[in-house]
Amino acid sequence: MYASEIGMEHAQATTADVLRPWLAVWTRSRHENVVKHRLERRGLETFLPTVARWSRWKDRRRKIDWPLFPGYCFVRVAPDDLHRVATVSGVVSIVAFGGRPAPVDPREIESVRRLVESELRCDPCPLVREGDLVEVVRGPLRGVVGRLVRKGAHARLVVAMSLLSRGVEVEIDAADVRPH
């Protein structure tokens, strides 16, 4: 393939991203797969990232695909065709800011797609940044609130907690905190 052809492919992909952006669709609880299939039946391109997890009942265990982002599905649709998404049974709304549908960066979609397809264990976690106030949701420190002071190596977090006007730092797992 020649450089000019590669450039044309990239230009076409960029044009497609502008003409048909990826949007996040908020679904009814536990209706992500249903919404995905209904959107596909309408000829729309969808993406529902899932992770395989073992689920246990009283009498058996079974591996089930769970949505990586519960309550959300992604759809690629032209702005003129938003009604085709909004009228699907099971769709609560299209994620929007300021009354306008908020496009999802196609690079983020591709990154999540590659993570899911890699079959590496990936777990959803809240997006927290240095300086954010966070709450520990699992483990012996459950319920403790502190400020995230830095992200360490291996997806570990260091949280500062005030005690007698002093800081106490403890290293905890990133999956064990959420924004407060």
N, C-alpha and C positions, 0 to 999 in steps of 0.2 A: 504494500500500500504506500502511496506517495504522500509526502508531507501535506500537499494541497488537499488530498482526499481526507486526511486525518483532520485538517482544519475545517473542512466542510462538514464532516460528521459532528465535530464539536459545536459548530455553529448551528446545525440543525437541532442538536440536543438542547442547546441553550434556547433556541426559538420555541421548541416544544415545551420546555419548562415554563416559559413566559405565557404561552398560549393555553397550556393545560397544566397549571400548577398543582402540586400535591397539597391536599387539604386534610386536616384532622376532622373526623366526624365523631361526635359524642353519641354513644349508643345507649339504649336501655341496658340496665344491669344484666349481665350474662347473655347479651344478644349480639356480641361482636361477630361470631361466625355467621349467624343468620343474616345480619346486615351485609356482611361481605358477599355472601352468595346472592342476595337480592340485588346488590349493586352490580355484580358481574353479569347477572341475567339481563340487566339494562345496558350491557355493553361497555361498562366503565372499568377502568384499570384500578385494581385495589391492592392494598398491602396490609396484611394483618400479621405482625410478628408474634410468633408463639414460641414457648419453651416447653419441653417435655418434663413433666413432674410426676412422681408417684403419688397416687391418691389412695387413701385407705378407708375402707368401710369395715363394718364388723366382721364380715365373712370373707373379704378378699382385698387384694391390692391390684391396682391397674395403673398403667402409664397413660397420662392424659396430657394433651396439648393445652396449655393455659396461655391466654394473651399476655404478652410482655407488658402492655399498657392496658390494664383492665378498663373497660368502658370506652375504648377508642379504637377506631379503624381509620385507615388512610385511603383516600381516593384521589385519583388524578382526573380532573374535570375542567372543562372550559368554563369561564365565568358565565357564559350564556346558558349553560346547562345545569346550573346549581339547583333548579327546581327538580331535576331528575334525581338528585341526591336527597333533598329536603323532604320529598314526598314518599320516600321508602319507609315502610312500616318498620319500626325499631330504631329509627334515627331520631334522636332528641333534638340535635341541632348541629350546625357546622360551626366549628370553633372560630370565633371572630373577635376582633379588637376594634373598638370604635365603630361597630356596626358593619364592618367589612370583613369578609372571610380572610383569615390569616394564613398565607401560604407557608408550607413547611419547606425548608431548604432541601432540594433534591439530594445534596451531598449527605445530609443527615439520614434521609431515607436509605440511601445506598450503604451508608456505614452500618446502620442497624440491620439491614438485609444481610450484609456480609458477616456480621457478628452471629446472627441467628443461623445462617447456613454453615458456619464454621463448626457447629456442634460442640463448641467449647461451652462450659457451664457459664451462663450469664444470668444475673439476677437483676431485676429492676431495683433501683434505689432512688431516693429523692435527690434532686439537684441541690447541693449545698455548696456554698462558697466560703472562703476565708472571711471571718468577721460576722458570719450569720449566727443568729441565736438558734440553737438546736436543742431538741429533746431526745433523750435516749429512750428507745421504744422496746428494747429487748435486753435480757441479761440482768446481772445483779444491780446495775445502775438504772434500771427502768424508772422513768419518771423524772430523772435528774435533768435539769435545764442548765445549759452553759453556752459559752461562746466558742465557736470553732476558730482556733487560732492558726492552724496550718494543716495542710494535708500531707501526710507522711508517705513513705514508700509503701508499696504493696497494698494500696487502697485502704490505708489506716488513717484515722483521724485523731488529732490531738484536741481535746476540749478543755477549756479553762472554766472553772467554777469558783465563784466568789465565796469565801469562808473567812469571816473576821477581817474583811478588807484585804484579803490576800487571794492569790490565785492558786488553784490546785489543778495540776494537769494530769490527765489520764489518757492513755491511748486506747481507743476503741475501734471496732470494725465499722466501716462506712455504712454497711447495711443495717446497723443498729441505731442509726439516728435519722431524724426527720426535721425539717424546718419547724420552728416553734412559732 
